[in-house]
């Protein structure tokens, strides 16, 4: 039975809409995340989505909150495993870069450019909480984990937006920004000692 024919709880409707919005973001970019497109994707009406979200901006903010929570939870788990010596710090770098490359970077930039900067609050709050969690037990004398996170996130965001063309213009491999971020992470002894 399709979503359109089933009666969903309000929470199920919101979840279906957010998942459809995420798919549209990945497939077609942030400009594709509209109430009309999401409604069509899940077989609901524009009015139904307005009822659940209030506006396209609120749907986008809910999508960002969902992405931020999911991404930071995964990165946090990887960072904790890396700190315990169970994982290569490359996983933290790759997860961060992949999150931004798979739509979070374009969505964040689009929100800024359209003047909807408060929609970024869920991302910023999730990153802040993650950094606070990871800061517990951070050895004194090392570079601040806050500074390292800033550098990693900004590098991943820049790479998502301009990494391919910039690497090509400079005659560098496409993965150069990831490798530089990994070297910085290892050198600063974030999460795990250098292997």
Helices and strands as residue ranges (DSSP letters): G 3-5, H 10-28, G 30-32, H 35-42, H 46-53, H 56-83, H 90-99, I 100-104, H 105-113, G 117-120, H 121-135, H 145-158, I 159-163, H 164-170, H 176-187
